[in-house]
Structure formats: structure tokens, C-alpha cells
Amino acid sequence: MSLDPTVAAAIPSQEDFVAAKARIAPYLIETPTVPWPGRELLAGLAPKTDVVVKLELLQRGGSFKPRGA
């Protein structure tokens, strides 16, 4: 089974993704990740499992927006 040529032409290639990443890279801020010391509070976690959290609140775009009355 082959794809319709018009559909196949619309599917991005790996090179397309790499090029897009390079184009938007100057505008992105990497979200910091930090180890979470409260891992022992999580039930069922295997011993010596590292928990890492993303600090989305540090994104300039405001993933977490202040809300209030």
C-alpha cells in the first residue's frame, strides 16, 4: 500500500524538522529541570529512582499565569 503522492509530499522529513528547529532556536528558552528532593513522598517509586521536575513557571511566555480576584 502506498501513499497518495500529494499526501506523501506533505509529510515532513527529518531534514524538515531539523531545519525548523534551527529556524526557531533563537526564539526558544530552554525550560530548566531540577532534581526533586521529595521523591520519597511518591508511593510505589522504585528505590534510587531520580525524579526531575521542569520549572515551567520560568518560561518567559508564562505557561503558569497569575490568576486572582
HELIX and SHEET records of a PDB file:
HELIX    1   1 PRO A    5  ALA A   10  1                                   6    
HELIX    2   2 GLN A   14  ILE A   24  1                                  11    
HELIX    3   3 ALA A   25  TYR A   27  5                                   3    
HELIX    4   4 ARG A   39  LEU A   41  5                                   3    
HELIX    5   5 GLU A   56  LEU A   58  5                                   3    
SHEET    1   A 2 THR A  33  PRO A  35  0                                        
SHEET    2   A 2 VAL A  52  LYS A  54 -1                                        
END                                                                             
